[in-house]
Amino acid sequence: MKVVAFSTSNSKNSINKKLAAYAAGLIRGADTEVLDLNDYEIPLFSVDREAEIGQAELAKAFLAKIESANFLVVSTAEHNGNFPAAWKNLFDWCSRIEKQVFQNTSMILLSTSPGGRGGATVMELALNSFPRFGTEIKAHLSIPNFDDHFDSEAGELTGAYKDELVQAIEALVS
Ligand SMILES: Cc1cc2nc3c(=O)[nH]c(=O)nc-3n(C[C@H](O)[C@H](O)[C@H](O)COP(=O)(O)O)c2cc1C
């Protein structure tokens, strides 16, 4: 099974990318590819720019990665209660090529932040909007206070959140 994992953040040290990579690694026997949003940086979307350049090649490349996946692990960062601009931009370009951006690929949806809400606002947004773009969210989890719950040296969650995520993934694959 091919699993594609990514964060909606383009931060070089994205904690959501770390979380997505960790969660994907829990899926036994999966062939996992972790994407970096920086590899899909496209000029700011506008219908005028689209008229100039047509379909963005990097949006096509991102859609191809999603098409290659049997399952997605997505962890979303929260910027001012919303998706990071980098994700929104890429998503808008992708949606002009393929409205069903997730192409009927199910996902686990995660969010985390250094603060106490763990990206709960953007999680709500994603829970409401992603299924309209061709995905089923099989499980979701927001992890607050990332640094308190993630051992960066070991590259893994600790404690109750680890247990919750492991159980959610085991329930999915069994
Ligand atoms: C522009 C900006 C806005 C932010 N807004 C929020 C927010 O609304 N809620 C939140 O929990 N964290 C917010 N943060 C802090 C992020 O959660 C933090 O930068 C986190 O590391 C982002 O995830 P990432 O490391 O995967 O990029 C914001 C950060 C930035 C740079």
The ligand as an SDF file (V2000), in Angstrom:
LIG
                    3D

 31 33  0  0  0  0  0  0  0  0999 V2000
    1.2770   33.6430   10.5580 C   0  0  0  0  0  0  0  0  0  0  0  0
    1.0890   32.6710   11.6780 C   0  0  0  0  0  0  0  0  0  0  0  0
   -0.1600   32.5250   12.2450 C   0  0  0  0  0  0  0  0  0  0  0  0
   -0.3720   31.5830   13.2570 C   0  0  0  0  0  0  0  0  0  0  0  0
   -1.6290   31.3970   13.7520 N   0  0  0  0  0  0  0  0  0  0  0  0
   -1.8630   30.3930   14.6270 C   0  0  0  0  0  0  0  0  0  0  0  0
   -3.1840   30.0740   15.0130 C   0  0  0  0  0  0  0  0  0  0  0  0
   -4.1450   30.6730   14.5890 O   0  0  0  0  0  0  0  0  0  0  0  0
   -3.3510   29.0390   15.8720 N   0  0  0  0  0  0  0  0  0  0  0  0
   -2.2990   28.2950   16.3440 C   0  0  0  0  0  0  0  0  0  0  0  0
   -2.5120   27.3530   17.1040 O   0  0  0  0  0  0  0  0  0  0  0  0
   -1.0200   28.5890   15.9770 N   0  0  0  0  0  0  0  0  0  0  0  0
   -0.7860   29.6110   15.1360 C   0  0  0  0  0  0  0  0  0  0  0  0
    0.4880   29.8930   14.7280 N   0  0  0  0  0  0  0  0  0  0  0  0
    1.6040   29.1300   15.3050 C   0  0  0  0  0  0  0  0  0  0  0  0
    1.7600   27.8270   14.5540 C   0  0  0  0  0  0  0  0  0  0  0  0
    0.8950   26.8660   15.1270 O   0  0  0  0  0  0  0  0  0  0  0  0
    3.2090   27.3550   14.6200 C   0  0  0  0  0  0  0  0  0  0  0  0
    4.0170   28.2520   13.8750 O   0  0  0  0  0  0  0  0  0  0  0  0
    3.3600   25.9450   14.1340 C   0  0  0  0  0  0  0  0  0  0  0  0
    4.7250   25.5720   14.2570 O   0  0  0  0  0  0  0  0  0  0  0  0
    2.8940   25.8100   12.7060 C   0  0  0  0  0  0  0  0  0  0  0  0
    3.0260   24.4830   12.2650 O   0  0  0  0  0  0  0  0  0  0  0  0
    4.2450   24.0520   11.3430 P   0  0  0  0  0  0  0  0  0  0  0  0
    5.4880   23.9960   12.2190 O   0  0  0  0  0  0  0  0  0  0  0  0
    3.8510   22.7010   10.8530 O   0  0  0  0  0  0  0  0  0  0  0  0
    4.3990   25.0770   10.2680 O   0  0  0  0  0  0  0  0  0  0  0  0
    0.7200   30.8120   13.7290 C   0  0  0  0  0  0  0  0  0  0  0  0
    1.9870   30.9830   13.1450 C   0  0  0  0  0  0  0  0  0  0  0  0
    2.1630   31.8870   12.1380 C   0  0  0  0  0  0  0  0  0  0  0  0
    3.5340   32.0220   11.4970 C   0  0  0  0  0  0  0  0  0  0  0  0
  1  2  1  0
  2  3  1  0
  2 30  2  0
  3  4  2  0
  4  5  1  0
  4 28  1  0
  5  6  2  0
  6  7  1  0
  6 13  1  0
  7  8  2  0
  7  9  1  0
  9 10  1  0
 10 11  2  0
 10 12  1  0
 12 13  2  0
 13 14  1  0
 14 15  1  0
 14 28  1  0
 15 16  1  0
 16 17  1  0
 16 18  1  0
 18 19  1  0
 18 20  1  0
 20 21  1  0
 20 22  1  0
 22 23  1  0
 23 24  1  0
 24 25  2  0
 24 26  1  0
 24 27  1  0
 28 29  2  0
 29 30  1  0
 30 31  1  0
M  END
$$$$
